[in-house]
């Protein structure tokens, strides 16, 4: 058995090794996304065709400051007389979470910081029996989803609903009491929302 020497070009071999990386290691596209310190998240994908047109590198850059979430509650009874100018906006006096500070406690209005899909849910408790309450999630003055509680024989009952809403930057979301009285003491009435993903 004879061994033949195979000539090779050392500069070419070094160039290949530098591009390929250490033997036995996986390429960047085979690993988890890389999180950079600061305001950007760079995600590399080995399937560029799944990215939007015009992104030949298969790489998307997303803002690291896009975290948006709020959750608020009532700690005192809430009557329609508490509502300014007969707007019937439901006010919340206790902030549990306000990531991004896009929920204004004074007006109890959430201001969307960017276009995206937002998730909202609410749980509003009525105060008295033999009455009905109706609550709507309003976006820019239009009811998006509503709920009611109308059992005449139940003293404490909740109007509850949840849904996804596409909002534009600057859109306003809040809860409106369409009918009835509320009991928000002992943290029974809550309103929460968060950005699911930007568009």
Helices and strands as residue ranges (DSSP letters): H 10-20, G 28-30, E 34-35, E 40-44, G 48-50, E 59-63, E 69-73, G 80-82, G 84-86, E 94-99, E 103-104, E 109-111, E 116-125, E 133-139, E 142-149, E 158-167, E 172-179, G 185-187, E 190-198
